[in-house]
């Protein structure tokens, strides 16, 4: 039998499913067109020489492709809708040659589906979560470096994390299928992750050929070369802009993505959820939202400012998350479930404090997590006064 809290979640999900339709497909088409427009304007304004606008637009195009298009479409946000094009489905998005048109990145799309969709969402903030910040950065938290140097390493990591962390980690998750059964081993200690750095190992060759070689050749070779007909000076400006955009994209996505599950007020777990209701509570206790509302604000956050809603219902569209957020927050308040929402800058500070070891995650045992209680019943209506006999 469902708890009252879970019943309210089920009712809201039913409402959200009824809202899915052609408007969601049109929404993704507009976002795809926006990403292309940002990319093309950012690239061809290189004809005016080195400027700050071009790398900013190129970076926002890359961030939008990953955080908005790839993230939600790989989860199947549009799957099953009548009239949806194959390129917008989880089975068709960024497959084969489409990768270089829809989501060119260090991360191989198939490896992302394995690492993010199957592991991170199933084991959020548990031992087998490949993205559990406190566990994966234990080496930095426990090292003997002075605190300022540890913070400096976080800054360097922010500039390089897509190729230094996500590319090898996602490929390692594909190579290590046993992660689904091994709840306690950090990813960076697994055999697959140690082998991934060697080009002589099959999984290492996959990483080198499909990520560390393929992406730079495309992004830093083929893309700037499109402007060679306009002269070497324009090509040089485009190359500089693409390189700067690479750093800006990494910083932007790092600040948006990583703090979603890191902070001293969020929970990490040492065991598995016992049932669906417990799993839902864990997703809320291990996630946080940023400021929500307004398409421009949500775009800059990659719609990951609705992280709680996304972890409860991973296969919905950003349009549904905008609608669901105030309703889920009200449900949590009504049932006594903590719903964390903060400025992204405050969350970034909390994340950095976890990374360098100044703070630690909560390790509240599952039995002591706040349990949703039934809604308080309305007080009974006062009894009508008994009719008085007429004189």
Secondary structure, 3 states (H helix, E strand, C coil): CCCHHHHHHHHHHHHHHHHCCHHHHHHHHHHHHHHHHHHHHHHHHHHHCCCHHHHHHHHHHHHHHHHHHHHHHHCCCCCCCCCCCHHHCCCCCCCHHHHHHHCCCCCCHHHHHHHHHHHHCCCCCCCCCCCCHHHHCHHHHCCCCCHHHHHHHHHHHHHHHHHHHHHHHHHHHHHCHHHHCCCCCCHHHCHHHHHCCCCCCHHHHHHHHHHHCHHHHHHHHHHHHCCHHHCHHHHHHHHHHHHHHHHHHHHHHHHHHHHHHCCCCCECCCCCCCCHHHHHHHHHHCCCECCCCCHHHHHHCCCHHHHHHHHHCCCCCHHHHHHHHHHHHHHHHHHCCCCCECCHHHHHHHHHHHHHCCCCCECCCHHHCCCCCCCCCCCCCCCCCCCCCCC
